[in-house]
Amino acid sequence: MPSTDTHTDLWIRRFAPASATPPGVRLICFPHAGGSASFYHPLHRALGSTAEVLGVQYPGRQERRAEVPPADLAVLVDGVRKELEEWTDQPYVFFGHSMGAVIAYEVARRLEQETGAGPLGLIASGRRAPGVLVEETVHLRDDSGLVAEVRALSGTAASLLDDAEVREMILPSLRADYTAVETYRHVPGRELGCPVTVMVGDADPRVDADHARAWSHHTTGAFTLRTFPGGHFYLGDQWPAVGAAVSACLTAFGAEPR
């Protein structure tokens, strides 16, 4: 059966499972700065019937383009936390890339603290540990400087930025996201109780091995580090391999399809 995208509400985009029988686990995916829920459609295809993939849609992009994108990470965390209420009725795992890894982590913290339960596990991709502070000021650059950063990382479909009209649509959410993640400061507190797997590209200019391993300080559960060939957006060149790694994580986290 062909897969389809369905908009269940403003914050969540559901990628319909490829099989007629829904999987028993949900993979809730958080996009990078300037990214959208559709970034994860290739992961849905790679996983097939292994998991029901949900993509978080932040304000200010695609069908939410008319909304003002928040420039405060806490606002994004609050919004996602509220909207996930109806999606936590079966086992679920968080996957976040870059900025999305930080949002996924903070939402998981909130869920564990407020409900006593949270995701079966967190997969943090392409992001240093929350407690590692690196002062960054990309959000203060002019538009050309911001675009140059995106091109350097090969993110947010960098080739689209050649189109002036598309660039005008993308830049507000991109700048807001960079502001949100670069002004984020981790507040020490109780560590996550769920296991954490970190995935990084071996040539990522923004995440070195020590900063990736520092995620181990943010969980009392098991910690695993997986390295892939590639840069910050290593995923785009190898979604099948990423899907296989995610599937292995789901098994390790105790999530099994029905």
C-alpha positions in Angstrom: 0.0 0.0 0.0 1.5 3.4 -0.9 2.5 5.7 2.0 0.7 9.0 2.4 1.3 12.1 4.6 -1.6 13.0 6.8 -1.9 16.2 8.8 -3.3 15.2 12.2 -3.1 18.7 13.8 -0.8 21.7 13.5 2.2 20.2 15.3 2.2 16.6 14.1 2.5 15.1 10.7 1.8 11.4 10.4 3.5 9.3 7.8 1.0 6.5 7.2 2.6 3.0 7.8 3.3 1.0 4.7 1.6 -2.1 6.0 -2.1 -2.5 6.8 -1.3 -3.4 10.4 -0.1 -0.4 12.4 3.2 -0.9 14.2 3.2 -1.1 17.9 5.7 1.7 18.4 5.8 5.3 17.3 8.9 7.1 16.3 8.4 10.8 16.9 10.9 12.9 14.9 12.1 16.4 15.6 13.6 18.4 12.7 16.8 20.5 12.6 17.0 24.3 12.4 15.1 25.5 9.3 13.8 22.0 8.8 10.3 20.6 8.5 8.4 17.4 9.3 8.8 16.2 5.7 12.6 15.8 6.2 11.8 12.5 7.9 9.8 11.0 5.0 12.8 9.0 3.8 13.2 7.6 7.3 9.6 6.5 7.2 10.2 4.7 3.9 13.4 3.1 5.3 11.6 1.8 8.4 8.6 0.5 6.5 6.3 -1.3 9.0 8.8 -1.3 11.8 7.5 1.9 13.3 4.8 4.5 12.8 6.8 7.7 12.0 5.5 11.0 13.2 7.2 14.3 12.2 6.9 17.3 14.4 6.0 20.5 12.4 7.3 23.7 14.0 5.5 27.0 13.3 6.6 29.1 10.4 7.1 26.5 7.7 5.2 24.6 5.0 1.5 24.5 6.0 2.3 26.6 9.1 4.2 29.3 7.1 1.7 32.0 8.1 2.6 31.6 11.7 5.4 33.5 13.4 8.3 31.1 14.1 9.3 31.2 17.8 12.9 32.4 18.6 12.8 30.7 22.0 13.5 27.0 22.4 11.3 26.9 25.5 8.3 28.0 23.4 8.9 25.1 21.0 9.3 22.6 23.9 6.0 23.8 25.4 4.1 23.6 22.2 5.3 20.1 21.4 4.8 18.9 25.0 1.2 19.9 24.9 0.4 18.5 21.5 2.0 15.1 22.2 -0.6 14.2 24.9 -2.7 12.2 22.4 0.3 10.5 20.9 1.7 8.9 24.0 -1.0 6.2 24.3 1.4 3.5 23.0 5.1 2.9 23.2 7.2 5.7 21.6 10.7 6.7 20.9 12.1 10.2 20.2 14.5 11.0 17.3 15.9 14.5 16.9 18.5 15.8 14.5 20.7 18.8 15.4 18.3 21.4 17.0 15.7 18.7 17.0 17.8 16.6 19.4 17.8 19.4 22.0 14.0 19.8 21.7 13.5 16.1 21.9 15.7 15.9 25.0 13.9 18.7 26.8 10.4 17.3 25.9 11.5 13.9 27.2 12.7 15.6 30.4 9.4 17.3 30.9 7.4 14.1 30.3 9.5 12.1 32.8 9.3 14.9 35.4 5.6 15.6 35.0 4.1 12.2 34.2 6.7 9.8 35.6 7.0 8.2 32.2 8.5 9.2 28.9 9.9 7.8 25.7 11.3 4.3 25.6 14.5 5.9 24.4 16.0 9.0 22.8 18.0 9.0 19.6 20.0 12.2 19.4 21.6 12.9 16.0 24.1 15.5 14.9 24.2 17.5 18.1 26.6 17.9 21.0 25.3 17.1 24.5 23.0 19.7 26.1 25.4 20.5 28.9 28.3 21.3 26.5 28.2 25.1 26.0 29.7 26.5 22.8 29.0 30.2 22.2 27.6 30.6 18.6 26.4 33.7 16.9 25.2 32.6 13.5 21.7 34.1 14.3 23.3 37.5 14.5 24.7 37.4 11.0 23.1 39.1 8.0 21.0 37.0 5.6 24.1 36.2 3.4 26.0 35.0 6.5 23.1 32.8 7.6 22.8 31.3 4.1 26.5 30.7 4.0 26.3 28.7 7.2 23.5 26.5 5.8 25.5 25.9 2.6 28.5 25.0 4.7 26.5 22.3 6.5 24.6 21.3 3.4 21.4 21.6 5.3 17.8 22.7 4.6 18.0 21.7 1.0 20.8 24.2 0.5 20.3 24.3 -3.3 16.8 25.8 -2.7 18.5 28.9 -1.4 19.5 29.8 -4.9 15.9 30.8 -5.6 15.3 34.3 -4.2 11.6 33.6 -3.6 12.2 30.4 -1.7 15.0 32.0 0.2 12.6 34.8 1.4 10.2 32.2 2.6 12.8 30.1 4.4 14.9 32.7 6.1 12.5 33.9 8.9 12.1 30.4 10.3 15.8 29.6 9.8 16.9 32.7 11.7 14.3 32.1 14.5 15.5 28.5 14.8 19.2 29.5 15.0 18.3 32.1 17.6 16.4 29.6 19.6 19.1 26.9 19.7 22.1 29.3 20.0 20.5 31.1 23.0 19.4 27.8 24.7 21.1 27.1 28.0 20.8 23.8 29.7 19.5 23.8 33.2 21.0 21.1 35.3 18.6 18.7 36.9 17.5 15.1 37.0 19.0 13.1 34.2 16.8 11.1 31.8 15.9 7.6 32.9 15.6 6.3 29.3 18.5 5.0 27.2 20.1 7.4 24.8 21.7 6.6 21.5 23.8 9.3 19.8 24.4 9.3 16.0 26.9 11.5 14.3 28.8 11.9 11.1 32.5 11.3 11.4 33.2 14.6 9.5 30.7 16.8 11.3 32.3 20.2 11.8 29.9 21.0 14.7 30.1 17.9 16.8 33.3 16.2 17.9 33.6 12.8 19.6 34.0 14.2 23.1 30.9 16.4 22.7 28.9 13.5 21.4 30.0 11.2 24.2 29.0 13.9 26.8 25.4 12.8 26.2 26.2 9.9 28.5 26.0 12.4 31.4 22.4 13.2 30.7 20.9 9.7 31.2 21.0 7.0 33.9 20.1 4.5 31.2 22.2 2.9 28.6 24.3 5.1 26.3 25.4 4.2 22.8 27.4 6.2 20.3 27.0 5.4 16.6 29.3 7.0 14.0 28.4 7.2 10.3 30.5 8.4 7.4 29.6 12.0 6.4 29.2 15.5 7.7 26.5 17.2 9.7 23.7 16.0 7.4 25.2 12.5 7.0 21.6 11.1 7.0 20.7 12.4 3.6 23.2 10.2 1.8 22.3 7.0 3.6 18.7 6.8 4.9 18.6 3.0 4.5 21.6 2.6 6.8 20.2 5.2 9.2 16.9 3.3 9.1 18.6 0.0 10.0 20.4 1.7 12.9 17.1 3.2 14.2 15.5 -0.2 13.9 18.2 -1.7 16.0 17.7 1.0 18.5 14.0 0.3 18.7 14.8 -3.3 19.5 17.4 -2.4 22.1 14.9 0.0 23.7 12.4 -2.8 24.0 10.1 -1.6 21.3 8.7 -4.3 19.2 6.2 -4.1 16.2 2.9 -5.8 16.7 
